[in-house]
Amino acid sequence: MEGADTMNENEKRKHKRALVKLKVEYRGKSFWQMVEAQDLSAGGMFIATEKVEPAQTKIEVMFELGKENKKTIRAEGVVAWNRTQSIKTADGEVLPAGMGIMFTKITPFLSKQFIDDMIKNSGG
């Protein structure tokens, strides 16, 4: 899946992303596991895992956001792309194995705005 990393990430994205370290409960077709999200936007997230699902697989994720007023967010989505193993870029950065998830439904309804506000406030 090397082609997905060659396009400028900002050209492909509708939503601003924030780099995060966030525990996520993930349920896919083949796996149920706790994983770590490494970036998040109102439109999706990247989760780092060695156990990747094929592209277009429907998944569910659940995670908490916020420091004082934590909000539990549930989202349905699809695997937009996957990286089955870690790779090293030309500049030496290591990109972990994992999946890019595109949200198709997110609840509660105001969660997209909550995520956007969190990213805006973090300078993302």
GROMACS elastic network, one bead per residue, 0.5 to 0.9 nm:
[ bonds ]
;  ai    aj funct       b0    kb
    1     4     6  0.61867   500
    1     5     6  0.79235   500
    1    81     6  0.74542   500
    1    82     6  0.66693   500
    1    83     6  0.59767   500
    1    84     6  0.80859   500
    2     5     6  0.58007   500
    2     6     6  0.71215   500
    2    83     6  0.79187   500
    3     6     6  0.54326   500
    3     7     6  0.74675   500
    4     7     6  0.63445   500
    4     9     6  0.87629   500
    4    81     6  0.75620   500
    4    82     6  0.89819   500
    5     8     6  0.76104   500
    5     9     6  0.74723   500
    6     9     6  0.82067   500
    7    10     6  0.85529   500
    7    11     6  0.73840   500
    7    12     6  0.76632   500
    8    11     6  0.54532   500
    8    12     6  0.70622   500
    9    12     6  0.54511   500
    9    13     6  0.65375   500
   10    13     6  0.53459   500
   10    14     6  0.81775   500
   10    15     6  0.89502   500
   10    16     6  0.83693   500
   11    14     6  0.83058   500
   13    16     6  0.72571   500
   13    17     6  0.85386   500
   13    43     6  0.85060   500
   14    43     6  0.74625   500
   15    41     6  0.59543   500
   15    42     6  0.62939   500
   15    43     6  0.61598   500
   15    44     6  0.85972   500
   15   116     6  0.80081   500
   16    40     6  0.84104   500
   16    41     6  0.59363   500
   16    42     6  0.78462   500
   16    43     6  0.87672   500
   16   116     6  0.75580   500
   16   119     6  0.73130   500
   16   120     6  0.83405   500
   16   124     6  0.67675   500
   17    39     6  0.62752   500
   17    40     6  0.53669   500
   17    42     6  0.80262   500
   17    43     6  0.88986   500
   17    44     6  0.87643   500
   17    45     6  0.83116   500
   17   116     6  0.86140   500
   17   119     6  0.68654   500
   17   124     6  0.61821   500
   18    38     6  0.84337   500
   18    39     6  0.54290   500
   18    40     6  0.54426   500
   18    41     6  0.65505   500
   18   118     6  0.87042   500
   18   119     6  0.56755   500
   18   120     6  0.87543   500
   18   122     6  0.77496   500
   18   123     6  0.81936   500
   19    37     6  0.86941   500
   19    38     6  0.57856   500
   19    40     6  0.66597   500
   19   124     6  0.76382   500
   20    36     6  0.88234   500
   20    37     6  0.66156   500
   20    39     6  0.50912   500
   20    40     6  0.67721   500
   21    36     6  0.62603   500
   21    37     6  0.57716   500
   21    38     6  0.52738   500
   21    39     6  0.74748   500
   22    35     6  0.82549   500
   22    36     6  0.53867   500
   22    37     6  0.50358   500
   22    38     6  0.68596   500
   22    39     6  0.84138   500
   22    40     6  0.89496   500
   22    63     6  0.75663   500
   22    64     6  0.80701   500
   22    65     6  0.84202   500
   23    34     6  0.67501   500
   23    35     6  0.58795   500
   23    37     6  0.63700   500
   23    62     6  0.88734   500
   23    63     6  0.65225   500
   23    64     6  0.79530   500
   24    33     6  0.83408   500
   24    34     6  0.56363   500
   24    35     6  0.52737   500
   24    36     6  0.57832   500
   24    37     6  0.64279   500
   24    47     6  0.80972   500
   24    61     6  0.64536   500
   24    62     6  0.57841   500
   24    64     6  0.79923   500
   25    32     6  0.75842   500
   25    33     6  0.59923   500
   25    35     6  0.64013   500
   25    36     6  0.86472   500
   25    60     6  0.81819   500
   25    61     6  0.54986   500
   25    62     6  0.51535   500
   25    63     6  0.64581   500
   26    31     6  0.78189   500
   26    32     6  0.57149   500
   26    33     6  0.54517   500
   26    34     6  0.61061   500
   26    35     6  0.69256   500
   26    59     6  0.71837   500
   26    60     6  0.58308   500
   26    62     6  0.66986   500
   26    63     6  0.89771   500
   27    30     6  0.79796   500
   27    31     6  0.59063   500
   27    33     6  0.66316   500
   27    34     6  0.88789   500
   27    58     6  0.89165   500
   27    59     6  0.56332   500
   27    60     6  0.51738   500
   27    61     6  0.63972   500
   27    62     6  0.89420   500
   28    31     6  0.52369   500
   28    32     6  0.62917   500
   28    33     6  0.88702   500
   28    53     6  0.71105   500
   28    57     6  0.72104   500
   28    58     6  0.64529   500
   28    60     6  0.65207   500
   28    61     6  0.87556   500
   29    32     6  0.83650   500
   29    53     6  0.74145   500
   29    57     6  0.68895   500
   29    58     6  0.70657   500
   29    59     6  0.69878   500
   30    51     6  0.88702   500
   30    52     6  0.88937   500
   30    53     6  0.71406   500
   31    51     6  0.75030   500
   31    52     6  0.85181   500
   31    53     6  0.80911   500
   35    47     6  0.65790   500
   35    48     6  0.65224   500
   35    49     6  0.63871   500
   36    46     6  0.85243   500
   36    47     6  0.56012   500
   36    48     6  0.56612   500
   36    49     6  0.75700   500
   37    40     6  0.71324   500
   37    45     6  0.65746   500
   37    46     6  0.55913   500
   37    48     6  0.61870   500
   38    45     6  0.74102   500
   38    46     6  0.57111   500
   38    47     6  0.59742   500
   38    48     6  0.67846   500
   39    44     6  0.84882   500
   39    45     6  0.54568   500
   39    46     6  0.54292   500
   39    47     6  0.76010   500
   40    43     6  0.79533   500
   40    44     6  0.60518   500
   40    46     6  0.67949   500
   40   115     6  0.80435   500
   40   119     6  0.84256   500
   41    44     6  0.53226   500
   41    45     6  0.61728   500
   41   112     6  0.81304   500
   41   115     6  0.64574   500
   41   116     6  0.68008   500
   41   119     6  0.75238   500
   42    45     6  0.83404   500
   42   103     6  0.79138   500
   42   106     6  0.88791   500
   42   111     6  0.77931   500
   42   113     6  0.72749   500
   42   114     6  0.83084   500
   42   115     6  0.55517   500
   42   116     6  0.59160   500
   43   101     6  0.84571   500
   43   102     6  0.59292   500
   43   103     6  0.54421   500
   43   104     6  0.80726   500
   43   112     6  0.76341   500
   44    77     6  0.79047   500
   44   100     6  0.73817   500
   44   101     6  0.52653   500
   44   104     6  0.86460   500
   45    99     6  0.82937   500
   45   100     6  0.59350   500
   45   101     6  0.52499   500
   45   102     6  0.68416   500
   45   103     6  0.80438   500
   46    98     6  0.70297   500
   46    99     6  0.56357   500
   46   101     6  0.60182   500
   46   102     6  0.89097   500
   47    97     6  0.85812   500
   47    98     6  0.55155   500
   47    99     6  0.54965   500
   47   100     6  0.66239   500
   47   101     6  0.75831   500
   48    51     6  0.89136   500
   48    52     6  0.88473   500
   48    96     6  0.62169   500
   48    97     6  0.58164   500
   48    99     6  0.66523   500
   48   100     6  0.89648   500
   49    52     6  0.64411   500
   49    84     6  0.86197   500
   49    85     6  0.89721   500
   49    96     6  0.77083   500
   49    97     6  0.56927   500
   49    99     6  0.74408   500
   50    83     6  0.87039   500
   50    84     6  0.66526   500
   50    85     6  0.68406   500
   50    86     6  0.86845   500
   50    96     6  0.84165   500
   50    97     6  0.55597   500
   50    98     6  0.61919   500
   51    84     6  0.77565   500
   51    97     6  0.83555   500
   51    98     6  0.74368   500
   52    82     6  0.66121   500
   52    83     6  0.75220   500
   52    84     6  0.63472   500
   52    97     6  0.78573   500
   52    98     6  0.59548   500
   52    99     6  0.63709   500
   53    56     6  0.85238   500
   53    57     6  0.64328   500
   53    59     6  0.89415   500
   53    79     6  0.70906   500
   53    82     6  0.73397   500
   53    84     6  0.89722   500
   53    98     6  0.88266   500
   53    99     6  0.75914   500
   54    57     6  0.58009   500
   54    79     6  0.69102   500
   54    80     6  0.88259   500
   54    81     6  0.76973   500
   54    82     6  0.70036   500
   54    99     6  0.89369   500
   55    58     6  0.88444   500
   55    78     6  0.74203   500
   55    80     6  0.55294   500
   55    81     6  0.52419   500
   55    82     6  0.65501   500
   55    99     6  0.85384   500
   56    77     6  0.89381   500
   56    78     6  0.52775   500
   56    80     6  0.60643   500
   56    81     6  0.78848   500
   57    77     6  0.83524   500
   57    78     6  0.53692   500
   57    79     6  0.54094   500
   57    80     6  0.83488   500
   58    76     6  0.73283   500
   58    77     6  0.57784   500
   58    79     6  0.66822   500
   59    75     6  0.84503   500
   59    76     6  0.58445   500
   59    77     6  0.53717   500
   59    78     6  0.57329   500
   59    79     6  0.72728   500
   59   101     6  0.83504   500
   60    74     6  0.73300   500
   60    75     6  0.57315   500
   60    77     6  0.62403   500
   60    78     6  0.84022   500
   60   103     6  0.89899   500
   61    73     6  0.81735   500
   61    74     6  0.58054   500
   61    75     6  0.53282   500
   61    76     6  0.64633   500
   61    77     6  0.79903   500
   62    72     6  0.70217   500
   62    73     6  0.56125   500
   62    75     6  0.64058   500
   62    76     6  0.89525   500
   63    71     6  0.83149   500
   63    72     6  0.57358   500
   63    73     6  0.54339   500
   63    74     6  0.67233   500
   63    75     6  0.88186   500
   64    70     6  0.61732   500
   64    71     6  0.54081   500
   64    73     6  0.59806   500
   64    74     6  0.88532   500
   65    69     6  0.82638   500
   65    70     6  0.54313   500
   65    71     6  0.53148   500
   65    72     6  0.66037   500
   65    73     6  0.74913   500
   65   114     6  0.88084   500
   65   115     6  0.80994   500
   65   118     6  0.86284   500
   66    69     6  0.57071   500
   66    71     6  0.62955   500
   66   118     6  0.80246   500
   67    70     6  0.58427   500
   71   111     6  0.85401   500
   72   107     6  0.87970   500
   72   108     6  0.84190   500
   73   106     6  0.72215   500
   73   107     6  0.60197   500
   73   108     6  0.66335   500
   73   111     6  0.67237   500
   74   105     6  0.84301   500
   74   106     6  0.58598   500
   74   107     6  0.53720   500
   74   108     6  0.73272   500
   74   111     6  0.88167   500
   75   103     6  0.63322   500
   75   104     6  0.74091   500
   75   105     6  0.55454   500
   75   107     6  0.61923   500
   75   108     6  0.88819   500
   76   102     6  0.84834   500
   76   103     6  0.57683   500
   76   104     6  0.56208   500
   76   105     6  0.50460   500
   76   106     6  0.63132   500
   76   107     6  0.88329   500
   77    80     6  0.87724   500
   77   101     6  0.62507   500
   77   102     6  0.53118   500
   77   105     6  0.66288   500
   77   106     6  0.85056   500
   78    81     6  0.89186   500
   78   100     6  0.85234   500
   78   101     6  0.56916   500
   78   102     6  0.54944   500
   78   103     6  0.66613   500
   78   104     6  0.71771   500
   79    82     6  0.71453   500
   79    99     6  0.64162   500
   79   100     6  0.59106   500
   79   102     6  0.64145   500
   79   103     6  0.89582   500
   80    99     6  0.74294   500
   80   100     6  0.54505   500
   80   101     6  0.55203   500
   80   102     6  0.59324   500
   81    98     6  0.87418   500
   81    99     6  0.58244   500
   81   100     6  0.52740   500
   81   101     6  0.74126   500
   82    97     6  0.76092   500
   82    98     6  0.57792   500
   82   100     6  0.61576   500
   82   101     6  0.88457   500
   83    86     6  0.71701   500
   83    87     6  0.84858   500
   83    95     6  0.87585   500
   83    96     6  0.76504   500
   83    98     6  0.52961   500
   83    99     6  0.62446   500
   83   100     6  0.86330   500
   84    96     6  0.87224   500
   84    97     6  0.52686   500
   84    98     6  0.65164   500
   84    99     6  0.83738   500
   85    95     6  0.86119   500
   85    96     6  0.66839   500
   85    98     6  0.75680   500
   86    94     6  0.66861   500
   86    95     6  0.54310   500
   86    98     6  0.82574   500
   87    93     6  0.83098   500
   87    94     6  0.57086   500
   87    95     6  0.52863   500
   87    96     6  0.66351   500
   87    97     6  0.77016   500
   88    91     6  0.79293   500
   88    92     6  0.56694   500
   88    93     6  0.55316   500
   88    95     6  0.61200   500
   88    96     6  0.87290   500
   89    92     6  0.51875   500
   89    93     6  0.52688   500
   89    94     6  0.63800   500
   89    95     6  0.73741   500
   90    93     6  0.74684   500
   95    98     6  0.89185   500
  103   106     6  0.67928   500
  105   109     6  0.87763   500
  106   109     6  0.64432   500
  106   110     6  0.84709   500
  106   111     6  0.66963   500
  106   112     6  0.72369   500
  107   110     6  0.71971   500
  107   111     6  0.61465   500
  107   112     6  0.84605   500
  108   111     6  0.55690   500
  108   112     6  0.86829   500
  109   112     6  0.72846   500
  109   113     6  0.86737   500
  110   113     6  0.55104   500
  110   114     6  0.63283   500
  110   115     6  0.88861   500
  111   115     6  0.60969   500
  111   116     6  0.85139   500
  112   115     6  0.51825   500
  112   116     6  0.61740   500
  112   117     6  0.85922   500
  113   116     6  0.50104   500
  113   117     6  0.60387   500
  113   118     6  0.85076   500
  114   117     6  0.51694   500
  114   118     6  0.61628   500
  114   119     6  0.87155   500
  115   118     6  0.50564   500
  115   119     6  0.62193   500
  115   120     6  0.85876   500
  116   119     6  0.52086   500
  116   120     6  0.61325   500
  116   121     6  0.86003   500
  117   120     6  0.50298   500
  117   121     6  0.60526   500
  117   122     6  0.85470   500
  118   121     6  0.51729   500
  118   122     6  0.61768   500
  118   123     6  0.87841   500
  118   124     6  0.86645   500
  119   122     6  0.51010   500
  119   123     6  0.63655   500
  119   124     6  0.51048   500
  120   123     6  0.53441   500
  120   124     6  0.58179   500
  121   124     6  0.75791   500
